[in-house]
Amino acid sequence: MAHYKHIESAVIHGGIYGDFHTGAVSTPIYQTSTFEQDGLGKPRSNWEYSRTGNPTRAALEALIAELEGGAGGFAFSSGMAAIDAVLHLFQSGDSVIISSNVYGGTFRILDKIFKQYGLNYKIVDTSDLAALESAFTSDVKALLLESPANPLLTVTDIAAASEIARSKGALTVVDNTFMTPYLQRPLELGADIVVHSATKYLGGHSDVIAGFVVVKDDELAEKLHFIQNAVGAVAGPFDSFLLIRSIKTLAVRMEAHVANAEKIAEALKSNPAVKNIYYPGLKSAQGYEIQKRQAKNGVVGQMLPEFPAVRIYPKSYIFVL
């Protein structure tokens, strides 16, 4: 895998580019459940079963890991399947802090599913760092935040919040769906895990449901791959192909989204029928300075960070494509 300094190049050529076997410049759709073996326990080219690993999905996972600057990426059948996988890292008796302005599906899975198994949650205004720090107790093992949050676009200082969580021995998980790695990379800011509903901007065409988890280190990657394989809510080969295709235009699409949002927000400011505008790109907005500092806001030509070695899971699969 080659690494690219500019994200505009990485979205097109990043991760595993093309196909080793045929020379195809687009990763093919390996629409198969099972791969032929040369003998008992001797899988040909290391691929065995598509729940555990599939070449098309592996190419997508390498791409999202590279764009976020993580050690490993994992593609799931939906954004909620990605959140579910992350929550499986914790145990009964643990607690998770979530933003007061959190996506309803995230709250629902904690309140209606995981709570009955003893995984607790605390709701905190994560934009208030003093309130956030005081909410940490010995049982809190993770901070799960969104910035900007869904739906009111509340901004949290990701670097400061991550530092607080780290000092308490907890992981920081950031839902980066609204920003995508083109505009914001939480792992650079100190987060441990990034999640996405790839259904939104990463997919971009309203034709695929999928989710991502990207982790900063190999230890977390090993744990997430075990969970992904054990639970089985993986992205299929065709959906993976659609996402690779869609991410190639991510840079130009996000530039257009930012430009359009700015024009709409400015127009609404002068509309007497509008009482409040929730848009962190306005200088008058809560968190404007933080957002300006931690997000790229569509600056063309931004440089990608130095990457750790992105692993394809299972590890041996990196030699196949």
Secondary structure, DSSP 8 states (H G I E B T S, - for coil): ----SBHHHHHHH-SS-S-TTT--SS------SB--EEETTEEGGG--BTTT--HHHHHHHHHHHHHHT-SEEEEESSHHHHHHHHHTTS-TT-EEEEESS--HHHHHIIIIIGGGGT-EEEEE-TT-HHHHHHH--TTEEEEEEESS-TTT-----HHHHHHHHHHTT-EEEEE-TTTHHHH--GGGGT-SEEEEETTTTTT-SS----EEEEESSHHHHHHHHHHHHHH--B--HHHHHHHHHHHTTHHHHHHHHHHHHHHHHHHHHT-TT------TTSTTSTTHHHHHHHS-TT-TT-B---------SSGGGGGT-
